[in-house]
Amino acid sequence: MKQVPITQDSSDEFEINSVRPSNSLDKTIQAPSADCSKISFSLPSASKCVPGSSPPIHKLPFDVILEIFKLLPASDLLHNVPAVCQLWYNVSLTPILRTRLALRRQIPAELIIKAISSRPMLRVLRCLALKHAESVLPDAIKLCPLLTCLNIGFSTLSERATTILVNNLPPTLLHLNVEGVNTIEIDFITTLVLRCPKLEALNLSHCVSVCDTCVKVISSGLHNLRRLNLDGVLWITDTGVLHLADSEAVRNGNLDAIWLDGFELSNSGLNEFIIRLECATKRILDVEDLVNPEIEHNIIGIQQLWISFCDHVEDEAIKSIANLSNLVALTLRKTHQVSPTGLSSLFVSKSLSHLDHQLNLRYLEHLDLSEAPGLNDSVVMDICSCCGSRLRFLTLNWCWEVTDIGVNQIIEICSSLRQLSLIGNSVIQGKAFADIPLKVPHLVILNLTQCNHVVDNILEDLSLKMPNLYVFDFFGERVGGGLNDICHFDISRALGKVPICTD
């Protein structure tokens, strides 16, 4: 199967090649401007140039040419621009244009040093699962005094290497991804907080040695933190998350995205955590209302909450989550002890008389309630009535109580959906999927893997009407796709990656 890339595009990757200036000036270059429109400029062909003269762009001051080249994609600066002419070759090597670098996993150690040392103004460095990280990376970081974003997820580093690495990190660092680096522990975290106090995004997912004490150090030292990923960290307990809830980043409204592994969290601990998050948001809003009562405030507080393994969560904690009214993305997986009433309370608060009701999480665009035995058609209807028109990503995998009644509601109301995943549903036939071209025209992915009662003809017709739609059948293969097309597992891996920043 052809795999979906799970790392960054190769547009800014360092490659082993020899780019030489070309004599041909017959080039047209397009680049995105700040407003995402296309800027294009052309050079006349060599045959049209007056002998001994230069193309018009060459007559511009060098600093103006630099400003133009800043608008070009990194891929063009790396591969295409150097081949145009000697001037463009020289311009492409200017440090101010070489601020981003993504290294492929197998790149030789000597080329890692060459790539980094030739970029003294490097700002963004990505080298996921780098093969030679141990021997090169810790010391190479000293060559990046202006680094703001470092992504070294799943790289193999010894304790000694991580110690050297963290002691070489620059204070300019804002985003750090060390996902899956098993040697990250309390000493690393303590040094990180001291050296990089301006850190805004930190991914510690599946760093198995991270503990409650690490969370306490992070909470007390990183006041500008906006995104914290602790998913896959099995030893975070109630103590750790309560430290986080009392952190300065929460109290000042900076922290807006949290990923947690809920395996060691109790229902009461999670409930208290949510209550403290809600109280912190209310305090900030109350202060702002006193200071500037007539000014509309920006959205503050938690906007993205992800909790996997909610095995111990009960209705009480679920109802508290409904008070985080600014949530845009919510993931709660394995809510085995939550009733249909508890799940519905996330979206609709009903009065005792059932005559009045309040919509809670109205701003949700991304919702994942996979493996929720209590999620039935009634809950689906409450989801649709609360935030259906805004939802772009809806994942209800292994929710066996959802029938075609619920699916009909989704197709009828959730017109903005880009992705719908119903993996493992053995009940639905999916007749409503025939209406997707008309009612859900922007859908990109429909995942029906392990849905053994869905009518094949409906999916085949759908794939013909919407050739750009990825429809995955019972076997996880794309309907209408070829032998080399991507499969369900490729999509899951690609979409499952959590970006720590947008750089």
Summary of the structure (lengths in Angstrom):
residues: 503
radius of gyration: 25.9
end to end distance: 29.7
largest distance: 88.5
contacts: 1647
relative contact order: 0.06
helix: 37%
strand: 14%
